[in-house]
């Protein structure tokens, strides 16, 4: 049996999704004439109560576009030290926007208003970079799928208003958070200046992310996307997958969360495991008693047909997803138990 738990990006389109893609009415999206892309953008913008949305080939490009919208070269953004925009976007913050990152050591990738307040540089002190942007991530990737208390987000919004800072959300796995919290997407639309959403993770689409914001921000984003090489032609085949996923795949995220929590429960009983970080959604991060044995453990699991990934510093990661079946799940639970 082969089980890929490296990421929730390894999924294949479902039969219904493929049928929707083949049936899509398409045009040239660079000229904004692709009806399937326009429909998806309108649907997502309406769902979050925001003025406009723009389809992107990747979440990284959507985040990097948002950062460029909100900053000027030489300025600084504030984010957690686990943030995807800092760790996993190829240094794009500095390369694309000429911006530095002020890092905060938060709680599993989540930062607080008080921590942010302590890191805002005085605007009249020209020796330090001007702070102009705060970036949050929900759920947190490197933080193990943790999600924010929305009241903390409201406090951060109030702080940003006081200091005239923009607020961007890397919501690559926000869909997972919404299934757990049952919050209204429109509340997020009211709080964030821009917000990125991924379709190719938990929702199972082959490609695609969106950036949401005001009409002015999205008009700017169209130009930046072009500069980054992100303009696509008949992208409606991809957008149709997103529209299908919104209707049929969101609730299935709860199955991913259930399986992740069951893996957590088994790992907590294993003698070879030193620590399991609390599982909130579909990501499990754990470490072994022997700190230098993670690659050996990965190799042994691979021999049994199970793929997972190392995060460095002794941490291992498992990510559940819609293509991870109950039969595979039972096999993984049994295998982890027998590794004792």
C-alpha positions as a printed Julia matrix, in Angstrom:
340×3 Matrix{Float64}:
   0.0    0.0     0.0
   1.25   3.49   -0.88
   0.19   6.37    1.37
   1.36   9.93    0.69
   1.07  12.14    3.78
   3.71  14.69    2.77
   1.13  17.42    2.12
  -2.49  18.09    1.25
  -1.27  19.31   -2.14
  -0.76  15.76   -3.45
  -4.44  15.17   -4.22
  -5.88  14.46   -7.66
  -9.11  16.03   -8.97
 -12.22  14.0    -8.18
 -14.36  12.6   -11.01
 -16.96  15.32  -10.49
 -14.28  18.0   -10.5
 -12.82  16.72  -13.77
 -16.27  16.72  -15.35
 -16.78  20.32  -14.24
 -13.39  21.29  -15.67
 -14.13  19.7   -19.06
 -17.53  21.41  -19.17
 -16.17  24.88  -18.36
 -16.97  27.83  -20.61
 -13.66  29.61  -21.09
 -12.11  32.67  -22.68
  -8.91  34.69  -22.39
  -8.45  35.66  -18.76
  -5.62  38.1   -19.51
  -8.33  40.18  -21.19
 -10.7   39.29  -18.29
 -12.89  37.44  -20.78
 -12.93  33.99  -19.18
 -16.46  33.46  -17.81
 -15.45  30.6   -15.47
 -12.67  32.66  -13.9
 -14.9   35.72  -13.57
 -17.61  33.6   -11.94
 -15.19  32.1    -9.4
 -13.75  35.5    -8.53
 -17.22  36.95   -8.02
 -18.31  33.94   -5.97
 -15.34  34.12   -3.61
 -15.5   37.9    -3.25
 -19.2   37.67   -2.38
 -18.6   34.83    0.09
 -16.15  36.99    2.03
 -18.01  40.24    1.53
 -15.07  41.87   -0.25
 -15.21  44.07   -3.31
 -13.07  42.07   -5.67
 -10.95  38.93   -6.17
  -8.25  37.8    -8.57
  -7.29  34.25   -9.6
  -3.6   33.27   -9.28
  -1.6   30.2   -10.26
  -0.18  29.89   -6.72
  -0.63  31.05   -3.15
   2.95  32.27   -3.08
   2.27  34.63   -5.99
  -0.93  35.85   -4.33
   0.9   36.59   -1.06
   3.82  38.25   -2.82
   1.43  40.41   -4.8
  -0.32  41.51   -1.6
   2.98  42.43    0.02
   3.95  44.51   -3.01
   0.58  46.29   -2.93
   0.98  47.33    0.7
   4.68  48.24    0.87
   7.47  50.23   -0.68
  11.15  49.17   -0.91
  13.02  49.7     2.34
   9.93  49.2     4.5
   9.22  46.38    6.92
   6.45  43.89    7.56
   5.74  42.09   10.82
   5.01  38.36   10.9
   5.59  35.26   12.98
   8.96  33.51   12.67
   7.09  30.46   11.32
   5.28  32.48    8.62
   5.04  30.99    5.15
   5.8   34.39    3.57
   9.15  34.36    5.37
  10.15  30.68    5.3
   8.69  29.16    2.16
   8.37  31.81   -0.55
  11.94  31.83   -1.8
  12.93  35.12   -0.21
  10.32  36.86   -2.33
   9.64  39.5     0.32
  13.09  40.98   -0.23
  13.52  40.03   -3.9
  10.13  41.2    -5.18
   9.35  44.09   -2.85
  12.65  45.12   -1.26
  11.05  44.69    2.16
  12.46  43.22    5.37
  10.64  41.06    7.92
  10.42  41.74   11.64
   9.92  38.31   13.13
   7.94  37.49   16.27
   8.15  34.2    18.14
   4.47  33.57   18.66
   2.41  30.57   19.7
   2.57  27.91   16.96
   2.68  30.59   14.28
   0.11  32.91   15.85
   1.06  36.36   17.08
  -0.8   38.76   19.37
  -1.62  42.45   19.21
   0.67  43.15   22.18
   3.59  41.37   20.49
   3.02  43.33   17.3
   2.76  46.63   19.19
   6.22  46.03   20.66
   7.71  45.62   17.17
   6.31  48.66   15.36
   9.13  51.03   14.52
   8.52  54.74   15.32
   7.5   56.32   11.99
   9.64  59.42   12.6
  12.8   57.42   13.44
  14.44  57.24   10.03
  17.29  54.98   11.19
  14.95  51.96   11.21
  12.68  50.62    8.45
   9.19  52.04    8.34
   6.65  49.47    9.51
   3.77  49.35    7.04
   2.3   45.84    7.0
   1.3   42.99    9.32
   0.95  39.49    7.84
  -0.98  36.75    9.64
  -1.34  33.09    8.64
  -4.47  31.04    9.34
  -4.16  28.1     9.72
  -0.44  28.01   10.38
   1.6   25.61    8.28
   4.81  25.34   10.3
   2.75  25.85   13.45
   0.9   22.6    12.86
  -2.46  23.76   11.54
  -3.27  26.02   14.49
  -5.91  28.69   13.95
  -6.5   32.12   15.46
  -9.02  33.18   18.05
 -10.98  35.73   16.02
 -11.06  38.14   18.98
  -7.27  38.36   18.74
  -7.56  39.17   15.06
  -9.96  41.99   15.93
  -7.43  43.36   18.44
  -4.73  43.23   15.76
  -7.01  45.08   13.32
  -7.6   47.82   15.91
  -3.84  48.13   16.47
  -3.21  48.36   12.72
  -5.82  51.1    12.41
  -4.19  53.05   15.23
  -0.77  52.87   13.59
  -2.0   53.1     9.98
  -0.69  49.65    9.07
  -2.13  47.36    6.4
  -3.22  43.86    7.4
  -2.87  40.84    5.1
  -3.99  37.27    5.75
  -2.23  34.3     4.24
  -5.36  32.15    4.32
  -3.96  29.2     2.37
  -5.75  26.83    4.77
  -8.41  29.21    6.03
 -11.0   26.73    4.74
  -9.78  24.3     7.43
 -10.09  26.92   10.15
 -13.61  27.87    9.08
 -14.78  24.25    9.34
 -13.54  24.1    12.93
 -14.7   27.52   14.13
 -17.88  27.88   12.01
 -17.05  31.56   11.67
 -18.62  33.71    8.96
 -16.24  34.34    6.04
 -17.66  37.87    5.79
 -16.16  38.67    9.2
 -12.73  38.02    7.7
 -13.55  40.22    4.75
 -14.35  43.09    7.12
 -11.07  42.79    9.02
  -8.34  42.24    6.42
  -7.2   44.64    3.72
  -6.21  41.68    1.55
  -6.69  37.96    1.96
  -5.28  35.01    0.01
  -7.04  31.64   -0.29
  -5.67  28.39   -1.68
  -7.75  25.94   -3.72
  -5.05  23.29   -4.27
  -4.6   22.2    -0.66
  -7.54  20.84    1.34
 -10.08  21.48   -1.41
  -8.29  19.21   -3.86
  -7.96  21.46   -6.91
  -4.99  20.9    -9.25
  -3.97  24.58   -9.36
  -5.07  27.9    -8.01
  -5.32  30.56   -5.34
  -7.18  33.84   -5.07
  -6.37  37.25   -3.66
  -9.26  39.28   -2.25
  -9.4   42.97   -1.5
 -10.82  46.32   -2.51
 -11.33  47.14   -6.19
  -8.32  49.45   -5.99
  -6.11  46.73   -4.49
  -7.19  44.14   -7.03
  -6.69  46.56   -9.95
  -3.14  47.0    -8.69
  -2.85  43.24   -8.25
  -3.68  42.64  -11.93
  -0.65  44.68  -12.97
   1.63  43.04  -10.39
   0.44  39.56  -11.38
   1.37  40.42  -14.97
   4.85  41.53  -13.9
   5.28  38.27  -11.96
   4.29  36.28  -15.05
   1.01  35.1   -13.6
  -1.36  36.05  -16.39
  -3.05  32.94  -17.82
  -5.24  32.49  -20.86
  -8.01  29.84  -20.71
  -7.66  29.52  -16.95
 -11.36  28.77  -16.63
 -10.66  25.04  -16.74
  -8.79  25.55  -13.45
 -11.31  28.0   -12.03
 -14.13  25.53  -12.68
 -12.34  23.1   -10.37
 -12.43  25.76   -7.67
 -16.13  26.44   -8.1
 -16.82  22.71   -7.9
 -14.7   22.34   -4.75
 -16.52  25.15   -2.99
 -19.82  23.36   -3.51
 -18.74  19.78   -2.84
 -15.46  19.54   -0.92
 -15.53  21.99    1.98
 -17.42  19.8     4.44
 -15.1   16.89    3.69
 -12.31  18.79    5.43
 -13.83  17.58    8.69
 -12.84  14.03    7.75
  -9.24  15.18    7.32
  -9.37  16.74   10.77
 -10.83  13.6    12.34
  -8.12  11.41   10.89
  -5.4   13.83   11.97
  -6.65  13.78   15.55
  -6.76   9.99   15.52
  -3.13   9.91   14.35
  -2.3   12.31   17.17
  -3.94   9.97   19.68
  -1.9    7.0    18.46
   1.39   8.92   18.42
   0.82   9.95   22.03
   0.88   6.26   22.98
   4.1    5.46   21.09
   7.25   5.03   23.17
   9.49   6.33   20.39
   7.67   9.69   20.26
   8.94  12.52   22.44
   6.33  15.2    21.69
   3.2   15.68   19.61
   2.06  19.24   19.07
  -1.68  19.77   19.63
  -3.63  18.9    16.49
  -6.23  21.48   15.5
  -6.95  20.7    11.86
  -5.19  18.43    9.35
  -1.49  18.83   10.22
   0.38  16.69   12.75
   3.85  17.75   13.89
   5.8   15.49   16.21
   9.35  14.72   17.34
  11.11  11.52   18.34
  12.94  10.61   21.53
  16.17  10.31   19.59
  16.6   13.76   18.02
  18.83  12.64   15.15
  16.73   9.7    14.04
  14.0   11.45   12.02
  15.51  10.57    8.62
  15.88   6.95    9.69
  12.22   6.96   10.78
  11.15   8.48    7.46
  13.13   5.79    5.63
  11.5    2.99    7.65
   8.04   4.41    7.03
   8.79   4.73    3.31
   9.76   1.06    3.23
   6.26   0.37    4.52
   4.77   2.52    1.77
   4.08   5.63    3.91
   5.59   8.99    2.94
   5.95  11.86    5.39
   8.3   14.82    5.64
  10.92  16.31    7.96
  10.68  19.97    8.98
  14.17  20.18   10.45
  15.3   20.47   14.06
  13.98  17.0    14.8
  10.38  17.7    13.76
   8.32  15.46   11.48
   5.08  16.35    9.71
   2.06  14.37    8.57
  -0.74  16.05    6.6
  -4.11  14.38    6.01
  -6.11  15.12    2.85
  -9.16  14.11    0.83
  -7.34  11.34   -1.08
  -6.23   9.68    2.17
  -8.77   6.88    2.47
 -10.1    5.17    5.59
  -8.34   1.96    4.5
  -5.05   3.83    4.26
  -5.77   5.5     7.58
  -6.28   2.19    9.36
  -3.03   0.92    7.86
  -1.12   4.02    9.03
  -2.49   3.76   12.57
  -1.51   0.08   12.76
   1.95   0.76   11.31
   2.66   3.58   13.75
   1.67   1.33   16.65
   3.91  -1.5    15.46
   6.9    0.86   15.18
   7.18   0.75   19.0
